[in-house]
């Protein structure tokens, strides 16, 4: 089912936008993911995910104030939309259902080959 489909990295980006709340802009999102998950994130991958999420209607962007340290360019901030919140809830529920369906014994076994 494609309803509310989120890839793993898209989910991580959306969760990070939620964590950062009003401070969610490209570099801050990238840094937060790298810090929390101990994984490198390229700006290209970050930009692609943000564009995809905005095209799906899961996030929206807006420009902040222009600053001198950015040579007059404004930061582009992101926030989750109502549709994005539904997608996140759907993803969490789906993952929880899958985890809950695993028999306890399946995770307790050690497979020796």
N, C-alpha and C positions, 0 to 999 in steps of 0.2 A: 504494500500500500504506500503510495507516495504522499499521502496526506501528512503535512507537517514534517517532511523528510529533512533531517539535518545530518550532515556528515560529522565525523568525530571532531575535526578541526573547527568546523562551523559551530558546533556545540560549545567547544572550549572558548571560542571567541565570544559567543553570546553570554556565557557564564561570566567571562571576564568583564564584559561591558556592564553587566549587572553589578559585579563587585565594585567596579570603579565609579559607577553611577554617574554623577555629573562631571567627572574628570576622565571620561572614556574618549580618548582620541588615539590616533594610530600608534604613536611611539609609546604612550602609557600602556596601551593594551598589549603591545609587543613585550615590553619590559615586565609587565605583570605575569604574563604567560611564562616567559623565560625564568622568572624568579620562582614562581610557584611550582612549575612542572619540571624545572631543571632541563629544559630542552630549548635548542636554538630555533628561532623563528625568523625567516627572511621577510623583509618588507614586501617583497613581491607576493609571497603566499598570504601575508596579512591583508594586503590591498585586494587581492583576488577574492578572499573570503568575505571581506567587508562589502565589496561590490555585489557578490552573489546574494548575500543576506539582505542587502537593500533592495535588490531586484525582486526577491521573493516577498518583500514587504515585512520582513521580520525585524528590521531595524530602520531607523531614519537618521539622517545626518543633518547637521546645521553648523554654520560657521560661528566661531567665537570672535572675540575682538582681535583686530590686527595689532601686532606688537612689533616693537623695534627689533628685538632679538630674532624675529622671524622675517626681518626685512619688509615689514608691512603686511605680510601675509597672515591671514587668520588661521587658527587651528580648526580642524574639522572634527567636531564632536559627534558621538553616536549614542543613540538610546534605543531601547527595545520598544517595539510597538505592541499593541494588544495582541495582534496576530503572532508576533514573535514570542510573547509570553505563553500563548496556547501551544506553540510548537515546542517550547522548552518543557512545558508540563506534560505534553504527549510523549516526548522523548524520555523524560524521567519515569513516567508510568510504564512505558514499554520496557525499559531496562529493569525496573523493579519486578514486573510480571515475569520476565525471563529469569531473573535471579531467584525469585520465589518458586519457580517451576523446577529448579534443579534439585534432585533428591539429595538429601544431606550426605548420604553415603558416597555419592559421586565426587564430592569435594574432599572426602576423608580418605579416599583410596590413594595409595602410592603405587604407581604402575612400575613394575620392574620388567625389563625386557632382557 
